[in-house]
């Protein structure tokens, strides 16, 4: 999967436009991704990512980086051998594309607004 474009509130993946937060796997998309606590990322929000056994998780924290990743979520990902990379969404999707191009097992979780 390649992310074609991102702008505030919108992401285009493989030619299809999404206007809700989403998780992008190398082979599928989970649209309409909702988190239990909105702008806080919890492990409960990442069940499919953990099941997928990704090596890397890139989190797009929003256009202005509003979404927070608490230390306990960071530690839990580390314990599961998932390397976390977090950036504002405009940077995060480019890293996702590069890792996909390099053949790495990465999943991207993207907050499209704030």
N, C-alpha and C positions, 0 to 999 in steps of 0.2 A: 504494500500500500504506500502510495506517495501522497503527501499533502500538497495540493496545488497552490493554495493561497489561504491567507488569514487576514481578516480585518475585524475590528471591534464587532463582536456579536455574530461573526460568520466565519466558517471554515469550509473550504472545498477540498474534498478528498476523492481522488480518482474521478474527477468530473462532477461529483455530487455535492451539492451545497447543504451544509448543516447550520442551523441557527440556535442550537442548544448545545450545552457542554457534551463532550463525547470522549470515549476511550478508543484509541486506534491501535489495533493489533496488526502484525504483519499480514494477516490473512482475513481479518474481519473488523467490523466497527460495532461498538456498542453506543448507539445514539441515546440522546436524552439522559445523560449521566447525571444523577442527583446524588448529592452527598447528605449524610445524616445531619451534619451541622453546617450546611451551606458553604461558608468560606473557610472552613477548617477541614483538612484532609485527615480522615481516620482510616485505620486498617479495614474497618467494616466496609468502607467505600471501595476497597481494592480487591475484593474476593476473587474476581475473575483474573486479575493480574497475577495474584499469587498462584492460582490454579494453573495458569499458563506457564509458570516457571520461567518468567522473563529474567534475563541477565541484568537488564537495565530498565528503569522506569524514568521517563522524562515527564515532568509535571509542568504544564503551562499554567502559571499562577494567575493568569488574567492579563489584560492589557496594561494594567498598572501594578500588578503583583499583589493584589488584595488577598488572594487565597493563601492561608497559612498552613505550614506543615509542622506540627508540634514535634518536639524531641522524641516523644514516645512512638510516634509513627515512623520517624526516621530510624530509630533503634530497631523497631520490629522489622522493617524492610531489610536492614543490615543483617539481622539474625537469619533472615530467609535468603540471604545471599543475593539480594536484589540491590544493585547500585542505583541510588537515587540521584537524579540530576533535576534541579528546579530552576526555572528561568521564567521571565515574563513570556506570555504565549507567543509573541512575535519573534522571539529568539528560539523558544523551545521547539517549534515545529521545524525549524531549519536543522536543528541538531537531530531531531527524529529522522528527517529525510536522509541526513548524512549517515547515521547509524544503519538505517535500512539499506542504503546503497553499499555500505561496507559489509553487509551480511550479518550484522549483529542481531541478537534476539532482544529487541527493544519493544516496549509498549509505551504509548503516549497517552496521558490523561490531560485533557485540555479544558480549562475554564476560558470561555470565549469573551466574557465581558469584564468589567471592573479591573 
